[in-house]
Amino acid sequence: MPTQQRSMPCPMHTAIAAALLGLVSLPAVATNGMNLEAYGAKAGGMGGASFAYENGNSAMMNNPATLGLRQEGQNIGLGLTLMMPDVKTITPMGTTAESDGDKYWMPSISYMRKSGKFTYGVGMLAQGGMGTEYGSSLSGSPTMPFRSEVGFGRLMFPLAFNVNEKLTVAGQIDYVWASMDVQMSPDGTNYVSFSNNNDFSGAAKGNGWAYKLGAHYKLSDAFSVGATYHSKTDISDLEGSGTLNSNPARFKVIDFQWPETYGVGMAWQATPGFMLTADIKHIGWKDSMKDFRLSANVMGMGWNNFPPLPQNWKDQTVFMIGGQYMLRPGLALRAGINHASNPVPDGTLNPLFPATIETHYTFGVGWNIGGGHSVAGSLAIAPKVTRTNPNMFGPGVAGTVSHSQSTLRVNYNHSF
């Protein structure tokens, strides 16, 4: 693989650039690892808990069986999520590099219909879309910017069936696509760049499939339980064009997948005006985030693999609890907490992917306007978490990353 050394302003800057070996070209997500802490503004106001009650068309990303809890008829949903991370890295020189990637928009659109015992439809959602934008503040060289961005999207086809008045089951097929931008030094010698600076699509792209299963059971008029399983994705290698040491090249990100997820939850309608809900979810990062593998084909001379970059993520258990209080008919206030262990080991923590946030505090509101129209909004606040990798910039050379985030969600639904 051809190499071309880049001049750096000082030895310490050289060491910093060479030490970014653990880079995963993914966003700095302050959620449950890469996974959003919630999908939809209703669940977003209640800590992400969503497995055991009717939470609108967003159930396609939560538990598709709850789609069967709605009234007969049709529904169109529109949604928008704004993620606002604040990521900073303290380098060995004592300087602070701040990521300029501080706003990421994720839209959604869906159509659902219930007819008799069947509920079915289609929905499209931008599942993730964040990144770090350090520029030259980490490398110290304007010719070696460091950035990463990933986008995941899903086109979903759910089918829910009311077996009887108590039990609903569901299956769903998801068409999944992923894209990625990277500017990095994967081995401390070569400089890789494939990046189109597009807010909605990366330079390297791949697509594939996944599926979901769900069940919901009413133990009584006031108490329900739900369970769901989301398969690991089967996405092709992400492939795109860029440069390796200024030479034209093709790149492959090998076997980059979204993990298997499963969980259970409950919902208790304690009074006509108050509901309490709680979920527990397992995310299988250990299998999908073991290492990051990149291959390059320079000027058509054949594919060569970089050494795998260890990630060694741990599986994650997420606890979600939330409540909804009806101020008056049609007007709901919501609040909740989402808590999970940090899946990223300190030894592989990288300033380009500090997915270390553990707790989110959430608030929301819902308003049934009338005439089939309703809106909902939510805010999630993830307080700052500071972690240190003792070898981030070389053996015995520590680096510290701080990360906080706020997330806004807005949904509009029209039933007819």
C-alpha positions as CSV (number, residue, x, y, z in Angstrom):
1,M,0.0,0.0,0.0
2,P,1.6,3.3,-1.0
3,T,2.6,5.7,1.7
4,Q,3.4,9.4,1.7
5,Q,4.5,11.0,4.9
6,R,2.9,14.3,5.9
7,S,4.8,17.1,7.6
8,M,3.6,18.0,11.0
9,P,4.3,21.2,13.0
10,C,5.9,19.4,16.0
11,P,6.8,15.9,17.3
12,M,3.9,16.0,19.7
13,H,1.4,16.7,16.9
14,T,3.0,13.8,15.0
15,A,2.5,11.6,18.0
16,I,-1.1,12.6,18.3
17,A,-1.9,12.0,14.6
18,A,-0.2,8.6,14.7
19,A,-1.9,7.6,17.9
20,L,-5.4,7.9,16.6
21,L,-5.3,4.2,15.8
22,G,-8.5,3.2,17.5
23,L,-10.7,5.4,15.3
24,V,-14.1,4.1,14.4
25,S,-15.5,6.2,11.6
26,L,-18.8,6.7,13.3
27,P,-20.5,9.6,15.0
28,A,-19.9,10.8,18.6
29,V,-23.3,9.6,19.8
30,A,-24.4,10.5,23.4
31,T,-27.1,7.9,23.5
32,N,-27.1,4.2,24.2
33,G,-23.9,3.6,22.3
34,M,-24.8,4.3,18.7
35,N,-28.5,3.6,19.4
36,L,-30.9,6.5,20.0
37,E,-32.2,6.5,23.5
38,A,-35.8,6.9,22.1
39,Y,-37.7,6.8,18.8
40,G,-40.7,9.2,18.5
41,A,-41.6,12.2,20.6
42,K,-44.1,10.2,22.8
43,A,-41.5,7.6,23.9
44,G,-38.9,10.4,23.8
45,G,-40.7,12.1,26.7
46,M,-40.8,9.0,28.8
47,G,-37.2,7.9,28.8
48,G,-37.6,5.8,25.6
49,A,-39.9,3.3,27.2
50,S,-42.2,2.1,24.5
51,F,-42.7,-1.7,24.4
52,A,-46.1,-2.1,26.1
53,Y,-48.4,0.8,25.1
54,E,-49.6,2.5,22.0
55,N,-46.9,5.0,20.9
56,G,-47.9,5.8,17.3
57,N,-46.1,5.0,14.1
58,S,-42.7,5.1,15.9
59,A,-43.5,1.6,17.1
60,M,-41.8,0.5,13.9
61,M,-38.5,1.3,15.7
62,N,-39.8,0.2,19.1
63,N,-42.2,-2.8,19.3
64,P,-44.2,-3.2,16.1
65,A,-46.8,-5.2,17.9
66,T,-48.1,-2.0,19.6
67,L,-49.2,-0.8,16.1
68,G,-52.2,-3.1,16.6
69,L,-53.4,-1.2,19.6
70,R,-54.8,1.7,17.6
71,Q,-58.3,2.3,16.4
72,E,-59.4,1.3,12.9
73,G,-58.5,3.7,10.1
74,Q,-55.5,5.3,8.5
75,N,-52.7,7.5,9.9
76,I,-49.9,9.6,8.4
77,G,-47.0,10.6,10.6
78,L,-44.2,13.1,10.2
79,G,-41.2,13.5,12.6
80,L,-38.0,15.4,13.0
81,T,-35.2,14.8,15.5
82,L,-32.4,17.3,16.2
83,M,-29.3,16.0,18.0
84,M,-27.0,18.6,19.6
85,P,-23.8,17.0,21.0
86,D,-21.0,18.9,22.7
87,V,-17.7,17.0,22.4
88,K,-14.3,18.2,23.6
89,T,-10.9,16.5,23.8
90,I,-8.0,17.5,26.0
91,T,-4.7,16.6,24.3
92,P,-1.4,15.8,26.0
93,M,-0.3,19.4,25.3
94,G,-3.1,20.7,27.5
95,T,-5.0,22.2,24.6
96,T,-8.7,21.6,24.1
97,A,-10.0,20.4,20.7
98,E,-13.7,21.0,20.2
99,S,-15.8,19.2,17.6
100,D,-17.8,21.5,15.3
101,G,-20.3,18.7,14.7
102,D,-23.0,20.1,17.0
103,K,-26.3,19.7,15.0
104,Y,-27.6,16.7,13.2
105,W,-31.2,16.5,11.7
106,M,-33.1,13.2,11.3
107,P,-36.5,13.2,9.6
108,S,-39.1,10.5,9.5
109,I,-42.3,9.8,7.5
110,S,-44.9,7.0,7.8
111,Y,-48.3,5.7,6.8
112,M,-50.2,3.1,8.7
113,R,-53.6,1.5,8.3
114,K,-55.7,-0.8,10.6
115,S,-58.4,-2.9,9.0
116,G,-60.1,-5.5,11.1
117,K,-57.4,-7.5,13.0
118,F,-54.6,-6.4,10.7
119,T,-52.4,-3.3,10.9
120,Y,-49.9,-2.6,8.2
121,G,-48.0,0.2,6.5
122,V,-44.7,1.7,5.6
123,G,-42.3,4.1,7.2
124,M,-38.9,5.7,6.5
125,L,-36.6,6.9,9.2
126,A,-33.1,8.4,9.4
127,Q,-32.0,6.2,12.3
128,G,-28.7,8.1,12.9
129,G,-26.8,11.0,11.5
130,M,-24.0,12.4,13.6
131,G,-20.3,12.9,13.5
132,T,-17.2,14.6,14.9
133,E,-15.7,17.6,13.1
134,Y,-12.3,18.3,14.6
135,G,-10.7,19.7,11.5
136,S,-7.0,20.3,12.2
137,S,-7.4,20.9,16.0
138,L,-6.4,17.3,16.8
139,S,-3.6,16.7,14.2
140,G,-2.2,20.3,14.3
141,S,-2.0,20.2,10.5
142,P,-4.4,21.9,8.1
143,T,-3.7,19.3,5.5
144,M,-4.8,16.5,7.8
145,P,-8.3,17.2,9.1
146,F,-9.9,14.6,11.3
147,R,-13.6,13.9,10.9
148,S,-16.1,11.1,10.9
149,E,-19.8,10.8,10.0
150,V,-22.2,8.0,9.7
151,G,-25.8,7.8,8.5
152,F,-28.2,4.9,9.0
153,G,-31.7,4.8,7.5
154,R,-34.5,2.3,7.4
155,L,-37.5,1.7,5.1
156,M,-39.8,-0.5,7.2
157,F,-42.8,-2.7,6.4
158,P,-44.6,-3.9,9.5
159,L,-47.6,-6.2,9.9
160,A,-49.4,-6.6,13.2
161,F,-52.2,-9.1,13.9
162,N,-54.7,-9.0,16.8
163,V,-54.9,-12.7,17.8
164,N,-57.6,-11.9,20.2
165,E,-58.7,-9.0,22.6
166,K,-55.6,-9.6,24.7
167,L,-52.8,-10.7,22.4
168,T,-51.2,-8.9,19.5
169,V,-48.2,-10.2,17.5
170,A,-46.1,-8.6,14.7
171,G,-43.4,-9.1,12.2
172,Q,-41.5,-6.5,10.2
173,I,-39.0,-6.4,7.3
174,D,-36.5,-3.5,7.2
175,Y,-34.5,-2.3,4.2
176,V,-31.4,-0.7,5.7
177,W,-28.8,1.6,4.2
178,A,-25.7,3.0,5.7
179,S,-23.2,5.7,4.6
180,M,-19.9,6.9,6.0
181,D,-17.3,9.7,5.7
182,V,-13.8,9.4,7.1
183,Q,-10.7,11.5,7.3
184,M,-8.1,9.8,9.5
185,S,-4.7,8.1,9.9
186,P,-5.6,4.4,10.5
187,D,-2.0,3.3,11.1
188,G,-0.1,6.4,12.0
189,T,1.6,6.5,8.5
190,N,-1.1,6.6,5.8
191,Y,-3.7,9.3,5.6
192,V,-7.2,8.2,4.5
193,S,-9.9,10.5,3.2
194,F,-13.2,9.6,1.8
195,S,-15.7,12.4,2.6
196,N,-18.2,14.3,0.5
197,N,-19.3,16.7,3.3
198,N,-22.9,16.0,2.5
199,D,-25.2,16.3,5.5
200,F,-27.4,13.4,4.4
201,S,-25.2,10.9,2.6
202,G,-21.6,9.8,3.1
203,A,-19.0,9.0,0.5
204,A,-19.0,5.2,1.3
205,K,-22.3,3.4,1.0
206,G,-23.9,0.0,1.6
207,N,-27.3,-1.5,2.0
208,G,-29.0,-4.7,3.2
209,W,-31.9,-6.1,5.3
210,A,-33.0,-6.8,8.9
211,Y,-36.2,-7.9,10.6
212,K,-38.2,-7.3,13.8
213,L,-40.6,-9.3,15.8
214,G,-43.0,-8.2,18.5
215,A,-45.7,-9.2,21.0
216,H,-48.1,-7.4,23.3
217,Y,-50.4,-8.9,25.9
218,K,-53.1,-7.2,28.1
219,L,-53.0,-8.9,31.5
220,S,-55.9,-6.6,32.5
221,D,-57.6,-3.4,31.4
222,A,-54.9,-1.5,33.4
223,F,-51.8,-3.6,33.0
224,S,-50.0,-4.7,29.8
225,V,-46.6,-6.2,28.9
226,G,-44.7,-6.2,25.6
227,A,-41.6,-7.9,24.1
228,T,-39.6,-7.3,20.9
229,Y,-36.6,-8.7,19.0
230,H,-34.6,-6.8,16.4
231,S,-32.2,-8.8,14.3
232,K,-28.6,-7.8,13.5
233,T,-28.5,-6.2,10.1
234,D,-27.0,-7.8,7.0
235,I,-25.5,-4.8,5.2
236,S,-23.0,-5.0,2.3
237,D,-19.6,-3.6,2.8
238,L,-19.7,0.2,2.6
239,E,-17.8,1.3,-0.5
240,G,-16.8,4.6,-1.9
241,S,-14.0,6.8,-3.5
242,G,-11.5,9.0,-1.9
243,T,-7.7,9.4,-1.6
244,L,-4.9,7.6,0.2
245,N,-1.9,9.9,0.7
246,S,-3.4,12.1,-2.0
247,N,-3.6,9.2,-4.5
248,P,-7.0,8.3,-5.9
249,A,-8.4,5.2,-4.2
250,R,-11.5,3.1,-3.5
251,F,-12.3,2.1,0.1
252,K,-14.3,-0.6,1.8
253,V,-15.6,-0.5,5.4
254,I,-15.9,-4.3,6.0
255,D,-18.9,-5.9,7.7
256,F,-20.2,-2.8,9.5
257,Q,-23.5,-3.8,11.1
258,W,-26.2,-2.6,13.4
259,P,-26.4,-4.9,16.5
260,E,-29.0,-7.4,17.6
261,T,-31.4,-5.9,20.2
262,Y,-34.2,-7.4,22.3
263,G,-36.2,-6.2,25.3
264,V,-39.4,-6.4,27.4
265,G,-41.6,-3.8,29.0
266,M,-44.7,-3.0,31.0
267,A,-47.3,-0.3,31.1
268,W,-49.7,0.4,34.0
269,Q,-52.7,2.7,33.7
270,A,-52.7,3.5,37.4
271,T,-55.6,6.0,37.0
272,P,-57.5,7.3,34.0
273,G,-55.1,10.3,34.0
274,F,-51.8,8.7,34.9
275,M,-49.8,5.9,33.2
276,L,-46.4,4.5,34.3
277,T,-44.2,2.5,31.9
278,A,-40.9,0.8,32.2
279,D,-38.7,-1.2,29.7
280,I,-35.4,-3.1,29.8
281,K,-33.4,-3.7,26.6
282,H,-30.2,-5.6,25.7
283,I,-28.0,-4.3,22.8
284,G,-25.4,-6.7,21.4
285,W,-22.4,-4.4,20.8
286,K,-19.9,-7.1,21.6
287,D,-20.6,-9.0,18.4
288,S,-21.0,-6.0,16.0
289,M,-18.3,-3.6,17.5
290,K,-15.4,-6.0,18.1
291,D,-13.1,-4.1,15.6
292,F,-13.2,-1.7,12.7
293,R,-11.9,-3.1,9.3
294,L,-10.9,-0.9,6.4
295,S,-9.6,-1.9,3.0
296,A,-8.1,0.3,0.2
297,N,-7.6,-0.1,-3.6
298,V,-5.1,2.5,-4.8
299,M,-5.3,3.4,-8.5
300,G,-6.8,0.0,-9.4
301,M,-3.9,-2.0,-8.1
302,G,-5.9,-4.4,-5.9
303,W,-7.4,-4.4,-2.4
304,N,-5.2,-4.2,0.7
305,N,-6.5,-4.4,4.2
306,F,-5.4,-2.1,7.0
307,P,-4.8,-3.9,10.3
308,P,-8.1,-4.2,12.2
309,L,-8.6,-1.4,14.7
310,P,-9.8,-3.0,18.0
311,Q,-13.0,-1.6,19.6
312,N,-13.9,-4.4,22.0
313,W,-17.3,-2.8,23.0
314,K,-19.3,-4.5,25.7
315,D,-23.0,-5.5,25.5
316,Q,-25.3,-2.9,27.0
317,T,-28.4,-3.2,29.2
318,V,-30.7,-0.2,29.1
319,F,-33.2,0.7,31.7
320,M,-36.1,3.0,30.8
321,I,-38.9,4.4,33.0
322,G,-41.4,7.1,32.2
323,G,-44.8,8.5,33.1
324,Q,-47.6,10.4,31.5
325,Y,-50.1,12.6,33.2
326,M,-53.2,14.0,31.5
327,L,-53.6,17.7,32.5
328,R,-57.0,17.6,30.7
329,P,-58.4,15.5,27.9
330,G,-56.1,15.7,24.9
331,L,-53.2,17.4,26.8
332,A,-50.5,15.2,28.2
333,L,-47.3,15.9,30.2
334,R,-44.5,13.3,30.1
335,A,-41.2,12.7,31.9
336,G,-38.7,9.8,32.2
337,I,-35.2,8.5,32.8
338,N,-33.0,6.4,30.5
339,H,-29.9,4.8,32.0
340,A,-27.4,2.3,30.6
341,S,-23.8,1.3,31.3
342,N,-21.1,2.7,29.1
343,P,-20.2,0.1,26.3
344,V,-16.9,1.7,25.3
345,P,-13.8,0.5,27.3
346,D,-11.4,3.3,28.4
347,G,-8.6,1.5,26.6
348,T,-10.3,1.9,23.1
349,L,-12.0,5.3,23.8
350,N,-11.3,7.6,20.8
351,P,-12.0,11.4,20.5
352,L,-13.7,10.6,17.2
353,F,-16.2,8.3,18.8
354,P,-16.8,8.9,22.5
355,A,-20.1,7.1,22.9
356,T,-19.9,7.1,26.7
357,I,-23.1,8.9,27.9
358,E,-25.0,6.8,30.5
359,T,-28.0,8.7,31.6
360,H,-30.7,10.8,29.9
361,Y,-33.4,12.9,31.6
362,T,-36.4,13.3,29.4
363,F,-39.5,15.6,29.2
364,G,-42.4,15.8,26.8
365,V,-45.8,17.1,25.9
366,G,-48.6,15.8,23.7
367,W,-51.6,17.6,22.3
368,N,-54.6,16.1,20.5
369,I,-55.7,19.1,18.6
370,G,-58.9,17.6,17.3
371,G,-60.2,16.6,13.8
372,G,-57.6,13.7,13.7
373,H,-54.6,16.0,14.2
374,S,-52.1,15.6,17.0
375,V,-48.6,16.9,17.8
376,A,-46.0,15.8,20.3
377,G,-42.6,17.1,21.4
378,S,-39.8,16.0,23.7
379,L,-36.5,17.0,25.1
380,A,-33.7,14.7,26.3
381,I,-30.8,16.0,28.3
382,A,-27.6,13.9,28.7
383,P,-25.3,15.5,31.3
384,K,-21.6,15.7,30.6
385,V,-19.5,12.6,31.0
386,T,-15.7,12.8,31.2
387,R,-13.6,9.7,30.4
388,T,-9.8,9.2,30.1
389,N,-8.0,6.7,27.9
390,P,-4.5,6.3,29.5
391,N,-3.0,5.4,26.1
392,M,-5.1,7.5,23.7
393,F,-2.1,9.3,22.2
394,G,0.5,6.6,22.5
395,P,1.7,4.2,25.3
396,G,1.4,6.1,28.6
397,V,0.1,9.3,26.9
398,A,-3.4,9.9,28.1
399,G,-6.2,11.8,26.5
400,T,-9.5,13.0,28.0
401,V,-12.9,13.4,26.3
402,S,-15.9,15.1,27.7
403,H,-19.3,14.7,26.1
404,S,-22.8,16.0,26.7
405,Q,-25.9,16.2,24.5
406,S,-29.4,17.5,24.1
407,T,-32.0,16.0,21.7
408,L,-35.2,17.6,20.5
409,R,-38.1,15.6,18.9
410,V,-41.3,16.8,17.2
411,N,-44.0,14.6,15.7
412,Y,-47.2,15.4,13.8
413,N,-49.9,12.8,13.1
414,H,-53.1,12.9,11.2
415,S,-55.7,10.1,11.5
416,F,-58.6,9.6,9.1
